Amino acid sequence: MADPIALSHLPVGSQANVVDYPLSGTAFLRLREMGLLPGTTVTLMRKAPLGDPLEIKVRGYNLTLRKTEADHITVEPVA
C-alpha cells in the first residue's frame, strides 16, 4: 500500500482511492453528493498550467476542482 497524499499532489494520469476529506463545508457536501466518497477510485486527468484548477475522472464523468479543495482530499495511489 502506498502512503496517503493530497489529491493535488497526485501525478497526472495516476489513479488513487479516496481515503478521507473534510466532513464540513458546502464544497465537500457537494462533492459527496456527486459521488466522491471514501473508497472511490479517481484518476487525475489534467492540471492547469499553474496547477489550479485540476480535473479528475470519478464514476465515469470528469469533475473540475479547485486546488484548495484538492489539498484537503486525502487519497492513496493505486500501484
C-alpha positions in Angstrom: 0.0 0.0 0.0 1.2 3.5 -0.8 1.3 6.3 1.7 -1.7 8.7 1.6 -1.2 12.0 -0.1 -3.3 15.1 -1.0 -5.2 14.7 -4.3 -3.4 17.9 -5.5 0.0 16.1 -5.3 -1.1 13.1 -7.4 0.8 12.9 -10.7 -1.3 13.5 -13.9 -2.7 10.2 -15.3 -2.5 8.4 -11.9 -5.3 6.6 -10.2 -6.0 6.7 -6.5 -8.6 5.7 -3.9 -10.2 8.4 -1.8 -9.3 7.9 1.8 -10.6 11.0 3.6 -11.8 14.6 3.2 -13.4 17.2 5.5 -16.9 16.4 6.7 -18.0 20.0 6.8 -18.2 22.8 4.3 -20.6 23.3 1.4 -17.9 22.4 -1.2 -17.4 19.0 0.4 -21.1 18.4 0.8 -21.4 19.0 -3.0 -18.5 16.6 -3.7 -20.2 13.8 -1.6 -23.4 14.4 -3.4 -21.5 13.9 -6.7 -20.2 10.5 -5.6 -16.7 11.4 -4.3 -16.8 9.1 -1.3 -14.1 7.2 0.7 -13.1 4.2 -1.3 -14.0 5.7 -4.7 -11.3 5.4 -7.4 -10.4 8.7 -9.1 -8.0 9.5 -12.0 -6.2 12.8 -12.2 -6.8 13.7 -15.8 -5.0 17.1 -16.1 -3.9 20.2 -14.3 -4.0 23.8 -15.5 -0.6 25.3 -16.2 -0.3 26.9 -12.8 -1.8 23.9 -11.1 -5.3 25.4 -10.4 -7.9 24.0 -11.3 -7.4 20.3 -11.8 -9.7 17.8 -13.5 -10.4 14.3 -12.1 -12.4 11.4 -13.5 -14.8 10.0 -10.9 -17.5 7.4 -11.5 -17.4 7.9 -15.3 -17.5 11.7 -15.5 -15.0 14.5 -15.4 -15.0 16.8 -12.4 -13.1 20.1 -12.0 -11.8 21.0 -8.6 -10.0 24.0 -7.2 -6.5 23.2 -5.9 -7.6 24.4 -2.4 -10.3 21.8 -2.4 -8.0 19.0 -3.7 -5.4 19.9 -1.0 -7.9 18.7 1.7 -8.8 15.4 0.0 -6.6 12.5 1.0 -6.0 9.7 -1.5 -4.0 6.5 -1.6 -2.3 6.0 -5.0 -3.1 2.7 -6.8 0.0 0.7 -7.6 
